[in-house]
Amino acid sequence: MSQPRDRSFRLLLASTRWAVHAYFISLRRRGLPGLVVAPIPPDAEAPDELALARATVVAIDAGLDAPRAVALARALRELDPSVPVLAVLCCPQSATPWQLQALVRVGASVLDLEAPPDEAVRVLQSVARGSSVLHVHLKRDHRAFLHEVLVGREGATDEKVRLLELLARGLPDHEIGRRLHLSPHTVKHRIEDLRAELGARNRIELAAWAGRNGFYAPEGHAVDSVPVQVLRSPPR
């Protein structure tokens, strides 16, 4: 049985492609029977404030013009930081790693349209609840692409990855410093840098982001590898 929020799910969609509109309209039969897909005019810099206030999620087609999608996502966040923004791609490789990074940094979740409809419904519901989701399907030989998305072309060092993993465990600065051979002051400074880079409001939000995006490694597990479990469906 559909939950009440599904019966009033209003999706604002910025896309000129009919196939993208049809994809979302098809989700009415897959768990969002009350889904309303309202288009944003192609030449609009952002939807009007009334339309934005009524939106459950704003979806932006980033497959044809990723830089414009980044600019629109940034404009939406400036208009209303609480509005959930979802960038959609026809496939993960239709945007470069730095473009995906830019979308994530302006607060957009990401969904590639290779996702089965049931997965797409769960992504929309999760984004509407305020979760940040990176949902892409990659082949085994595309892990290097994922590495670039997560840690950047200029390279977050392994230390950044390990710092996120330890932070996701909830360890205090002195314990993180002991494991990384850094002073607690240096750990605090680098956590603040990561927080600013990823757009987290505070340390708790940064740790939650790291956990959601696959940086959590259980105690006793090696923490010197690049995370790959970011490719997951949000919980039902």
Secondary structure, DSSP 8 states (H G I E B T S, - for coil): ---GGGGG-EEEEE-S-HHHHHHHHGGGGGT-TT-EEEE--TT-SS--HHHHHH-SEEEEE-SS-HHHHHHHHHHHHHH-TTS-EEEEESSGGGS-HHHHHHHHHTTEEEEETTS-HHHHHHHHHHHHTT---EE----GGGHHHHHHHHHTTTT--HHHHHHHHHHHTT--HHHHHHHHT--HHHHHHHHHHHHHHHT-SSHHHHHHHHHHTT----TTS---S---TT------
